[in-house]
Amino acid sequence: MFILGCMSLLAGYFRFIVDDNGNIPLNRFRLTGCIGDVLVGMVLGTRDLCARQLSDKAKSALLVYGGIALLFLGFRFST
């Protein structure tokens, strides 16, 4: 469960930081890890989910939320 949660978080993170051509902006990635892009993407993706639209950002937000849920459940039931 932990491995699936980590893979889901990582897949959602990478979907947020790549551009349309599949490139990662290395200048921003080196300094901050593109955390601003991820946070903005999470907000926009959550907004799309609340509006019941399944955009690319909404799919990425679902991957991140699913990863968090799997990690939470894994830690909850491992003790």
VENFENUR-V550252 format. One record per residue. RES is the residue in three letters. OMEGA is omega in whole degrees, 0 to 359 (999 if undefined). Layout:
# VENFENUR-V550252
res:RES omega:OMEGA
res:RES omega:OMEGA
This chain:
# VENFENUR-V550252
res:MET omega:180
res:PHE omega:181
res:ILE omega:178
res:LEU omega:178
res:GLY omega:179
res:CYS omega:179
res:MET omega:179
res:SER omega:177
res:LEU omega:182
res:LEU omega:179
res:ALA omega:177
res:GLY omega:178
res:TYR omega:181
res:PHE omega:177
res:ARG omega:179
res:PHE omega:190
res:ILE omega:179
res:VAL omega:178
res:ASP omega:184
res:ASP omega:180
res:ASN omega:180
res:GLY omega:180
res:ASN omega:176
res:ILE omega:178
res:PRO omega:189
res:LEU omega:180
res:ASN omega:177
res:ARG omega:184
res:PHE omega:182
res:ARG omega:186
res:LEU omega:188
res:THR omega:184
res:GLY omega:181
res:CYS omega:182
res:ILE omega:177
res:GLY omega:178
res:ASP omega:181
res:VAL omega:180
res:LEU omega:177
res:VAL omega:178
res:GLY omega:177
res:MET omega:179
res:VAL omega:180
res:LEU omega:178
res:GLY omega:178
res:THR omega:177
res:ARG omega:178
res:ASP omega:178
res:LEU omega:178
res:CYS omega:178
res:ALA omega:179
res:ARG omega:174
res:GLN omega:183
res:LEU omega:178
res:SER omega:178
res:ASP omega:179
res:LYS omega:177
res:ALA omega:177
res:LYS omega:178
res:SER omega:178
res:ALA omega:177
res:LEU omega:177
res:LEU omega:180
res:VAL omega:179
res:TYR omega:177
res:GLY omega:177
res:GLY omega:178
res:ILE omega:179
res:ALA omega:179
res:LEU omega:177
res:LEU omega:178
res:PHE omega:179
res:LEU omega:178
res:GLY omega:178
res:PHE omega:181
res:ARG omega:185
res:PHE omega:179
res:SER omega:181
res:THR omega:999
